[in-house]
Amino acid sequence: MKWQANGELADNDLHVLISHLQQVETEERSSELCRLSQKQPLG
């Protein structure tokens, strides 16, 4: 995993991390991880 200059993970790294976390978390937490991983436009 590599952090970008803006302090965020690259999109692919974020997807891999979320996928791994969803495999070990409960359904409720897995759904919340999915929701939080969706980027929202700023502004």
Secondary structure, 3 states (H helix, E strand, C coil): CCECCCCCECHHHHHHHHHHHHHHCCHHHHHHHHHHHCCCCCC
